[in-house]
Amino acid sequence: MIQRWSIPATENRSISIGRPSLGLGELLKRIGLALVVPLALLGIWQLVVELGIYSRGQLPAPVDVWRAGEQLWRSDRFWINIQVSFERVVRGFGYGAVIAIALGLVVGLWSVARTLIDPALQAFRTIPSLAWVPLFILWMGIGEQPKIMLIALGAFFPIYTNLVSGIEHVDRKLIEAAQAYGYQRHTLAWHVILPATLPSLMTGLRLGLAQAWLFLVAAELIGASRGLGFLLVDGQNSGRADVIVLSIILLAVVGKLCDFGLALVQNRLLRWSDAT
């Protein structure tokens, strides 16, 4: 709960602070603008195929990709691959977010922990995702556990880094004012510092979610028989360019929908912010 500050009656004015609510017309306008680039890319894609710049074996036409989707739909492989990948991302993102927030608070609030822990974590952050695959297989086999842990690893670092950065940039005057009102240690962290870092944390969560989808493909190289990453690799192995492109499009669409859902949560939590 954030401390509320009262305004003297002689200075009280009607001030509206927060994000403006969008009307239906404005919302439809934004959706229309957001569709301009995808539709333009679709037109360029069709034009490139029609001009023969790439053969259909290299770059299938949009209608070929649509037919590949219909084939997966009829074989009941369409939704099951999306569902499996979505569940893996949600679980991995959840684990990564919890650990990142816990460590981020410790490192951000205690200078000794920052000196001890942060340099090692920053070194681990530079390791490519595929470098962890053989080690995770050796430790955990080829079941679901290494896939989830690899996705959690991908989600961890953006959340951790943004949270620590947000804590470091909290206004010192805000902390001094809270201490003057009796806030100390745990109460200061919970009621003042954490709410002040919420914008940075939400940015980190959105970046972490995007990173989780990026790590999904590497994770589904570990003995997967279902999922969008598996579908992508299966299309490569079978020479099905239409399946490869379909997998890429599905990864983009599902990932964007997940980000959109998290953005709605962010907008609701940050309604007090004066950012537009």
Number of C-alpha atoms within 10 A of each C-alpha: 7 11 9 6 6 7 9 8 7 6 7 9 9 6 6 9 11 14 15 11 9 10 9 9 9 11 12 12 12 12 11 11 11 11 11 11 11 11 11 11 11 14 12 12 15 16 13 15 17 13 9 10 11 13 13 14 11 13 20 22 22 17 11 17 21 14 14 19 19 13 14 15 13 9 9 11 15 19 13 15 20 19 14 13 23 20 13 24 28 18 17 28 27 18 18 28 24 15 17 27 21 12 20 26 18 16 22 21 18 10 11 12 15 17 11 11 14 19 11 11 13 12 9 12 16 9 10 11 18 14 10 16 20 12 12 18 16 10 11 13 15 18 12 15 16 24 30 26 21 26 32 30 26 27 32 31 26 24 28 29 21 25 30 24 16 21 23 15 13 16 11 10 9 13 17 12 11 18 15 10 10 10 17 13 9 11 13 15 17 15 15 20 25 19 18 19 19 18 19 20 26 21 18 25 29 21 19 27 31 22 22 28 28 19 25 28 23 19 31 28 16 19 14 16 13 17 24 28 27 23 24 22 18 17 18 14 11 10 13 19 22 26 26 25 20 24 25 15 13 17 22 13 12 15 19 15 12 16 17 13 11 17 16 11 12 18 15 11 14 17 15 12 12 11 10 7
